[in-house]
Amino acid sequence: MTPLSGIAEVIRSKNAGPFVVTFDVLFGSEEDFEAVRTAGLVTRQAVAQLYGVSDNELVGFDYFPFARAIKFSIRRPVSSGAPGDSDVYGAQQHAPLLDLPALP
């Protein structure tokens, strides 16, 4: 298995307001993007399971061919900067995606 970090050019997360973290997975070529999309391993269900969230907490999950990107967002369990928040900028939340299987 090839992990997502082995084929994606950029994997990042950031705040999309105080209550949502958004994730971007960007590919350097159309071939890499299409290979991951065709393999069918990086899915809405796989991401929800990886982050331990329900389908309602996962806001969107889309492949964008024109940008060679996958984008999704997750509702934060606590707002950014609130007591109990461990990542005020949402910039470290992408780490679990690094090892997500992307290609067989």
ZAFINU-482301 format. One record per residue: residue in three letters; x, y, z of N, C-alpha, C, O in turn. Coordinates in Angstrom, 2 decimals, always signed. Example, Ala and Ser with C-alpha at 12.3 -4.5 7.8 and 13.67 -1.06 7.14 Angstrom:
BEGIN
- rest/nxx/nyy/nzz/caxx/cayy/cazz/cxx/cyy/czz/oxx/oyy/ozz
- ALA/+13.19/-5.69/+7.80/+12.30/-4.50/+7.80/+13.20/-3.30/+7.80/+14.24/-3.32/+8.46
- SER/+12.85/-2.25/+7.08/+13.67/-1.06/+7.14/+12.90/+0.03/+7.87/+13.41/+1.14/+8.04
END
This chain:
BEGIN
- rest/nxx/nyy/nzz/caxx/cayy/cazz/cxx/cyy/czz/oxx/oyy/ozz
- MET/+0.83/-1.19/+0.00/+0.00/+0.00/+0.00/+0.87/+1.25/+0.00/+1.88/+1.33/+0.70
- THR/+0.46/+2.21/-0.78/+1.13/+3.52/-0.79/+0.31/+4.47/+0.07/-0.88/+4.66/-0.19
- PRO/+0.92/+5.07/+1.09/+0.17/+6.03/+1.91/-0.08/+7.32/+1.14/+0.62/+7.63/+0.18
- LEU/-1.06/+8.07/+1.59/-1.39/+9.33/+0.96/-0.18/+10.26/+0.91/+0.01/+10.98/-0.07
- SER/+0.63/+10.25/+1.96/+1.82/+11.11/+1.98/+2.85/+10.71/+0.93/+3.74/+11.50/+0.60
- GLY/+2.75/+9.51/+0.40/+3.68/+9.04/-0.62/+3.31/+9.47/-2.03/+4.10/+9.29/-2.95
- ILE/+2.12/+10.03/-2.20/+1.69/+10.43/-3.54/+1.18/+11.86/-3.62/+1.29/+12.49/-4.67
- ALA/+0.64/+12.38/-2.53/+0.13/+13.76/-2.54/+1.28/+14.75/-2.40/+2.25/+14.48/-1.70
- GLU/+1.16/+15.87/-3.06/+2.19/+16.91/-2.97/+2.02/+17.75/-1.71/+3.00/+18.15/-1.08
- VAL/+0.76/+18.02/-1.34/+0.45/+18.83/-0.16/-0.69/+18.17/+0.60/-1.70/+17.78/+0.01
- ILE/-0.53/+18.05/+1.91/-1.61/+17.61/+2.80/-1.61/+18.60/+3.94/-0.62/+18.71/+4.67
- ARG/-2.72/+19.35/+4.10/-2.74/+20.39/+5.12/-4.12/+20.53/+5.74/-5.13/+20.10/+5.20
- SER/-4.11/+21.15/+6.91/-5.36/+21.47/+7.60/-5.25/+22.89/+8.14/-4.15/+23.39/+8.40
- LYS/-6.40/+23.53/+8.31/-6.43/+24.88/+8.86/-7.85/+25.20/+9.28/-8.81/+24.56/+8.85
- ASN/-7.97/+26.20/+10.12/-9.29/+26.64/+10.56/-10.09/+27.17/+9.38/-9.56/+27.81/+8.47
- ALA/-11.38/+26.89/+9.43/-12.34/+27.49/+8.49/-13.39/+28.16/+9.37/-14.58/+27.88/+9.27
- GLY/-12.91/+29.03/+10.22/-13.76/+29.65/+11.23/-13.50/+28.97/+12.57/-12.70/+28.03/+12.62
- PRO/-14.13/+29.41/+13.63/-13.84/+28.87/+14.96/-14.41/+27.48/+15.23/-14.03/+26.84/+16.21
- PHE/-15.31/+27.00/+14.38/-15.99/+25.74/+14.66/-15.72/+24.64/+13.64/-16.28/+23.54/+13.76
- VAL/-14.88/+24.91/+12.65/-14.63/+23.94/+11.58/-13.15/+23.95/+11.21/-12.52/+25.01/+11.15
- VAL/-12.61/+22.75/+10.97/-11.25/+22.61/+10.43/-11.41/+22.06/+9.02/-12.15/+21.11/+8.79
- THR/-10.71/+22.67/+8.06/-10.79/+22.21/+6.68/-9.48/+21.54/+6.28/-8.41/+21.90/+6.78
- PHE/-9.57/+20.58/+5.39/-8.43/+19.77/+4.96/-8.30/+19.85/+3.45/-9.30/+19.83/+2.73
- ASP/-7.06/+19.94/+2.98/-6.78/+19.96/+1.55/-5.72/+18.91/+1.26/-4.71/+18.81/+1.96
- VAL/-5.97/+18.13/+0.23/-4.99/+17.17/-0.28/-4.79/+17.54/-1.74/-5.72/+17.44/-2.55
- LEU/-3.57/+17.95/-2.08/-3.27/+18.42/-3.43/-2.26/+17.51/-4.09/-1.30/+17.05/-3.46
- PHE/-2.49/+17.25/-5.37/-1.62/+16.35/-6.12/-0.85/+17.12/-7.17/-1.35/+18.09/-7.73
- GLY/+0.37/+16.68/-7.44/+1.25/+17.36/-8.38/+0.92/+17.09/-9.83/+1.32/+17.85/-10.71
- SER/+0.18/+16.02/-10.09/-0.15/+15.70/-11.48/-1.57/+15.13/-11.55/-2.10/+14.60/-10.58
- GLU/-2.14/+15.26/-12.73/-3.47/+14.70/-12.97/-3.43/+13.17/-12.85/-4.39/+12.56/-12.39
- GLU/-2.31/+12.58/-13.25/-2.18/+11.12/-13.18/-2.24/+10.63/-11.73/-2.92/+9.65/-11.43
- ASP/-1.53/+11.31/-10.83/-1.56/+10.93/-9.41/-2.95/+11.12/-8.83/-3.45/+10.26/-8.10
- PHE/-3.58/+12.25/-9.15/-4.93/+12.53/-8.67/-5.89/+11.42/-9.12/-6.63/+10.87/-8.31
- GLU/-5.87/+11.11/-10.40/-6.78/+10.10/-10.95/-6.48/+8.71/-10.39/-7.40/+7.92/-10.18
- ALA/-5.21/+8.40/-10.16/-4.86/+7.09/-9.59/-5.47/+6.92/-8.21/-6.01/+5.86/-7.89
- VAL/-5.39/+7.96/-7.39/-5.97/+7.90/-6.04/-7.48/+7.84/-6.11/-8.10/+7.05/-5.39
- ARG/-8.08/+8.64/-6.95/-9.54/+8.63/-7.07/-10.04/+7.28/-7.57/-11.02/+6.75/-7.05
- THR/-9.37/+6.72/-8.56/-9.77/+5.43/-9.12/-9.58/+4.29/-8.13/-10.38/+3.35/-8.10
- ALA/-8.54/+4.35/-7.31/-8.29/+3.28/-6.32/-9.42/+3.19/-5.31/-9.68/+2.11/-4.78
- GLY/-10.09/+4.30/-5.04/-11.26/+4.27/-4.16/-10.97/+4.02/-2.69/-11.86/+3.59/-1.96
- LEU/-9.75/+4.29/-2.24/-9.40/+4.07/-0.83/-9.58/+5.33/+0.01/-9.85/+5.24/+1.21
- VAL/-9.43/+6.49/-0.60/-9.60/+7.75/+0.11/-11.05/+8.19/-0.13/-11.37/+8.80/-1.15
- THR/-11.89/+7.88/+0.83/-13.33/+8.12/+0.70/-13.85/+8.88/+1.91/-13.16/+9.04/+2.92
- ARG/-15.06/+9.35/+1.79/-15.73/+10.02/+2.91/-15.79/+9.08/+4.12/-15.53/+9.50/+5.25
- GLN/-16.14/+7.83/+3.89/-16.25/+6.86/+4.97/-14.89/+6.58/+5.62/-14.79/+6.46/+6.84
- ALA/-13.85/+6.48/+4.80/-12.50/+6.23/+5.34/-12.04/+7.39/+6.21/-11.43/+7.18/+7.26
- VAL/-12.31/+8.62/+5.78/-11.91/+9.80/+6.54/-12.71/+9.90/+7.84/-12.14/+10.20/+8.89
- ALA/-14.02/+9.65/+7.78/-14.85/+9.70/+8.99/-14.35/+8.67/+10.01/-14.26/+8.97/+11.20
- GLN/-14.03/+7.49/+9.54/-13.51/+6.45/+10.44/-12.14/+6.85/+11.00/-11.88/+6.67/+12.19
- LEU/-11.27/+7.38/+10.15/-9.93/+7.78/+10.57/-9.98/+8.82/+11.69/-9.20/+8.76/+12.64
- TYR/-10.90/+9.76/+11.57/-11.01/+10.83/+12.56/-12.03/+10.53/+13.66/-12.22/+11.34/+14.57
- GLY/-12.68/+9.39/+13.58/-13.63/+9.01/+14.62/-14.81/+9.96/+14.71/-15.28/+10.28/+15.81
- VAL/-15.29/+10.42/+13.56/-16.43/+11.34/+13.53/-17.59/+10.71/+12.78/-17.42/+9.81/+11.97
- SER/-18.78/+11.21/+13.07/-19.97/+10.75/+12.36/-20.07/+11.46/+11.01/-19.37/+12.43/+10.75
- ASP/-20.94/+10.95/+10.19/-21.16/+11.57/+8.89/-21.64/+13.01/+9.04/-21.35/+13.85/+8.19
- ASN/-22.38/+13.29/+10.11/-22.87/+14.66/+10.35/-21.75/+15.63/+10.72/-21.86/+16.82/+10.46
- GLU/-20.68/+15.12/+11.31/-19.56/+15.99/+11.70/-18.60/+16.26/+10.53/-17.81/+17.19/+10.57
- LEU/-18.70/+15.43/+9.49/-17.88/+15.60/+8.30/-18.65/+16.49/+7.33/-19.69/+16.10/+6.80
- VAL/-18.12/+17.68/+7.11/-18.80/+18.67/+6.27/-18.22/+18.57/+4.87/-17.13/+19.07/+4.60
- GLY/-18.96/+17.94/+3.99/-18.50/+17.79/+2.62/-17.34/+16.83/+2.50/-16.61/+16.60/+3.46
- PHE/-17.17/+16.29/+1.35/-16.01/+15.50/+0.97/-16.08/+15.43/-0.55/-16.96/+14.77/-1.10
- ASP/-15.17/+16.10/-1.21/-15.24/+16.16/-2.66/-13.87/+16.05/-3.30/-12.86/+16.50/-2.76
- TYR/-13.88/+15.43/-4.48/-12.72/+15.43/-5.37/-12.93/+16.57/-6.36/-14.01/+16.73/-6.91
- PHE/-11.90/+17.37/-6.58/-11.96/+18.50/-7.50/-10.93/+18.30/-8.60/-9.77/+18.70/-8.45
- PRO/-11.33/+17.68/-9.72/-10.37/+17.40/-10.80/-9.66/+18.64/-11.34/-8.47/+18.58/-11.64
- PHE/-10.36/+19.76/-11.46/-9.75/+20.97/-12.02/-8.61/+21.48/-11.16/-7.72/+22.17/-11.65
- ALA/-8.62/+21.14/-9.87/-7.57/+21.57/-8.95/-6.66/+20.42/-8.54/-5.69/+20.62/-7.80
- ARG/-6.96/+19.21/-9.02/-6.23/+18.00/-8.61/-6.20/+17.92/-7.09/-5.13/+17.78/-6.49
- ALA/-7.38/+18.01/-6.47/-7.45/+18.13/-5.02/-8.62/+17.34/-4.43/-9.63/+17.08/-5.09
- ILE/-8.46/+16.99/-3.17/-9.53/+16.45/-2.33/-9.71/+17.47/-1.22/-8.73/+17.95/-0.65
- LYS/-10.95/+17.80/-0.91/-11.21/+18.78/+0.14/-12.37/+18.28/+0.99/-13.37/+17.76/+0.48
- PHE/-12.22/+18.45/+2.32/-13.30/+18.14/+3.25/-13.09/+18.97/+4.50/-12.01/+19.53/+4.71
- SER/-14.11/+19.04/+5.33/-14.03/+19.77/+6.59/-14.66/+18.94/+7.69/-15.51/+18.09/+7.44
- ILE/-14.23/+19.20/+8.91/-14.75/+18.50/+10.09/-15.14/+19.54/+11.13/-14.40/+20.50/+11.38
- ARG/-16.31/+19.35/+11.72/-16.73/+20.24/+12.81/-15.81/+20.00/+14.00/-15.51/+18.85/+14.34
- ARG/-15.38/+21.06/+14.63/-14.49/+20.96/+15.79/-15.31/+20.55/+17.02/-16.44/+21.00/+17.18
- PRO/-14.75/+19.70/+17.89/-15.47/+19.33/+19.12/-15.60/+20.50/+20.10/-16.57/+20.58/+20.84
- VAL/-14.62/+21.41/+20.10/-14.69/+22.65/+20.86/-14.20/+23.76/+19.93/-13.41/+23.50/+19.01
- SER/-14.65/+24.97/+20.14/-14.25/+26.05/+19.25/-12.77/+26.38/+19.41/-12.16/+26.11/+20.44
- SER/-12.22/+26.96/+18.37/-10.82/+27.36/+18.38/-10.53/+28.30/+19.54/-11.22/+29.31/+19.70
- GLY/-9.53/+27.97/+20.34/-9.12/+28.81/+21.46/-9.90/+28.59/+22.74/-9.58/+29.19/+23.76
- ALA/-10.91/+27.73/+22.70/-11.70/+27.46/+23.90/-10.93/+26.51/+24.82/-10.03/+25.81/+24.37
- PRO/-11.27/+26.49/+26.11/-10.63/+25.51/+27.00/-10.81/+24.10/+26.44/-11.90/+23.71/+26.04
- GLY/-9.73/+23.36/+26.41/-9.76/+22.00/+25.87/-9.34/+21.91/+24.42/-9.17/+20.81/+23.90
- ASP/-9.18/+23.05/+23.75/-8.72/+23.05/+22.37/-7.22/+22.79/+22.35/-6.45/+23.47/+23.04
- SER/-6.80/+21.81/+21.57/-5.38/+21.45/+21.55/-4.64/+22.01/+20.33/-3.42/+21.85/+20.23
- ASP/-5.34/+22.64/+19.41/-4.71/+23.15/+18.19/-5.49/+24.38/+17.72/-6.36/+24.27/+16.86
- VAL/-5.16/+25.53/+18.27/-5.94/+26.75/+18.04/-6.04/+27.11/+16.56/-7.05/+27.69/+16.15
- TYR/-5.04/+26.79/+15.76/-5.06/+27.13/+14.33/-5.57/+25.99/+13.45/-5.82/+26.20/+12.26
- GLY/-5.72/+24.81/+14.02/-6.15/+23.66/+13.22/-5.07/+23.17/+12.27/-5.36/+22.39/+11.36
- ALA/-3.84/+23.62/+12.47/-2.76/+23.35/+11.53/-2.10/+21.99/+11.69/-1.28/+21.61/+10.85
- GLN/-2.42/+21.26/+12.73/-1.79/+19.95/+12.94/-2.76/+18.79/+12.78/-2.40/+17.64/+13.02
- GLN/-3.97/+19.08/+12.37/-5.01/+18.05/+12.30/-4.89/+17.15/+11.09/-5.59/+16.14/+11.01
- HIS/-4.04/+17.47/+10.15/-3.88/+16.66/+8.95/-3.02/+15.42/+9.18/-3.01/+14.51/+8.35
- ALA/-2.30/+15.36/+10.29/-1.33/+14.27/+10.51/-1.90/+12.86/+10.31/-1.21/+12.04/+9.71
- PRO/-3.11/+12.53/+10.77/-3.62/+11.17/+10.53/-3.75/+10.82/+9.04/-3.70/+9.64/+8.68
- LEU/-3.91/+11.81/+8.19/-4.04/+11.54/+6.75/-2.75/+11.03/+6.13/-2.77/+10.36/+5.10
- LEU/-1.63/+11.35/+6.73/-0.33/+11.00/+6.14/-0.20/+9.50/+5.89/+0.37/+9.10/+4.88
- ASP/-0.71/+8.68/+6.78/-0.57/+7.24/+6.66/-1.80/+6.56/+6.07/-1.83/+5.33/+5.96
- LEU/-2.82/+7.32/+5.68/-4.02/+6.73/+5.09/-3.66/+6.04/+3.77/-3.08/+6.67/+2.89
- PRO/-3.99/+4.75/+3.62/-3.70/+4.08/+2.35/-4.40/+4.78/+1.19/-5.60/+5.05/+1.25
- ALA/-3.63/+5.06/+0.13/-4.17/+5.77/-1.03/-4.15/+4.93/-2.30/-5.01/+5.06/-3.17
- LEU/-3.14/+4.05/-2.39/-3.02/+3.18/-3.56/-2.69/+1.77/-3.10/-1.95/+1.58/-2.13
- PRO/-3.24/+0.78/-3.80/-2.93/-0.62/-3.42/-1.48/-0.97/-3.72/-1.05/-2.09/-3.46
END
